[in-house]
């Protein structure tokens, strides 16, 4: 009995010492075995994704300086240089050949999205946005069909 009480006490103490894993999570896009998480360093991601079809820079709407857009045809990745490090700031899915890790893609139904992600979203003019960590995952829905998917780095 004494061992069981000690075991329970250790369990409660250890549970109080750990962080909630959900508070550290973000929505992540996965392509070619590479996890792309908003706000994290790019770390030579082109080694895994291959060369983009097109690459260009444009003045950033959210930051000082320029964003770089890497166009891979089915998806685009947007990055920004922050304190000398290139970080991921956006991923845009452009067709149904790519999907979220949870299997939602352009052409999926609104009901499938809700079944997969739940009802903890903000809806604004047909755009359903789920927030987790530093990432907003947005789905644009027209006539109950997903027409656009984007991962965006939250900016204060």
Number of C-alpha atoms within 10 A of each C-alpha: 6 7 8 9 10 11 12 12 12 12 12 11 11 10 11 10 9 8 9 10 7 9 10 10 13 20 22 19 23 14 15 8 9 14 14 23 24 26 21 15 18 19 11 9 13 12 9 11 13 10 13 15 10 11 14 11 14 10 11 13 9 14 12 11 13 16 23 19 20 20 19 17 12 13 20 19 20 23 25 25 18 13 7 7 13 19 22 24 28 25 25 18 23 20 16 15 10 17 20 18 13 12 11 20 23 21 14 17 18 19 13 15 21 13 10 12 13 11 11 11 16 12 13 9 8 14 18 22 20 19 18 16 14 19 24 22 22 20 24 20 21 14 9 15 18 23 20 19 25 21 29 22 24 16 11 4
